[in-house]
Amino acid sequence: MPLVLEPKQRIRIVLETDKKKPKEKQPYFIFRALSCREAKKVVRIADSVYEDTVTGEDAIDKLIEAINISLIGWGNMIDPESCEEIIYDTKDNKLDLIITMPEAQELMEKIQSQGVGDEELKNSELPSG
């Protein structure tokens, strides 16, 4: 069955800077597979980030918009001030408050390649067999 149609198919992505942390404490993002149509939209948005007319602020907004197309959750995101977990909210996930510009670019690269390397597949919720 195509990945897009797998009901429990999820891709867990840990940023490179967090991979040295103990596995149970690693912040992670959960994405679903993109259909070709959605992937085209992500690519269009990503390509528009590098147009001469796009300001830095607009570029960040576009990256966040593209990431949010397939982002469906996260875990182990801890507020540095309150030390409480930041819960993912589908209506207002505040992604732009918890990642830096280079981290947004890293997520964007992984989304565009679907982030499905050996490590991500091991951590995904793909049905077996």
Sequence and secondary structure as in RCSB ss.txt:
>XXXX:A:sequence
MPLVLEPKQRIRIVLETDKKKPKEKQPYFIFRALSCREAKKVVRIADSVYEDTVTGEDAIDKLIEAINISLIGWG
NMIDPESCEEIIYDTKDNKLDLIITMPEAQELMEKIQSQGVGDEELKNSELPSG
>XXXX:A:secstr
  GGG TT  EEE  GGGTTS GGG  EEEE    HHHHHHHHHHHHHHTSTT  HHHHHHHHHHHHHTTEEEEE
  B TTT  B    SS   HHHH  HHHHHHHHHHHHTTT SHHHHHHS     
